[in-house]
């Protein structure tokens, strides 16, 4: 049986979903250049997805509770940093970090951003090992902590 002093670490993955719109666009590029690089994803009228976000945390199992993390604590972090921030939002317009001239809201940038925000919300333990973000059944991006 593991205890808090054990070098063993376990992983736990929680899934959260949200619906959001976005477009790929760099403000310092012309509309033609944006369309050339980003294709239909640069559509000025935006497009939407129902995203599925898997957040994997790692750490030791607490000997007293048998848990890596209290699920209520993890769920609060995911609600604040993922669902409340992105659900039913236009990412380009409603999430400042992805506003004009800031991060392009690609799956890769969103996965990295979510990993960083959830980790900040959880503190030092547990560690967020990976975030996988799927736009649909055919495309997903993952970001792993170093």
Number of C-alpha atoms within 10 A of each C-alpha: 6 13 14 15 10 12 11 12 14 12 17 17 14 14 14 15 17 18 16 19 20 24 21 23 27 18 13 10 10 11 14 11 14 19 17 11 12 15 12 14 18 21 16 13 9 16 15 16 14 15 20 18 26 19 24 19 24 19 20 22 23 16 14 8 10 14 14 20 20 12 12 9 12 17 16 15 18 24 16 14 20 22 19 12 15 20 17 16 18 19 23 23 13 15 13 11 15 21 18 14 12 13 17 21 21 17 19 16 16 23 24 20 20 22 25 16 16 23 20 14 15 18 10 9 13 21 19 28 19 22 28 22 25 20 19 11 8 6 9 16 17 19 22 13 12 6
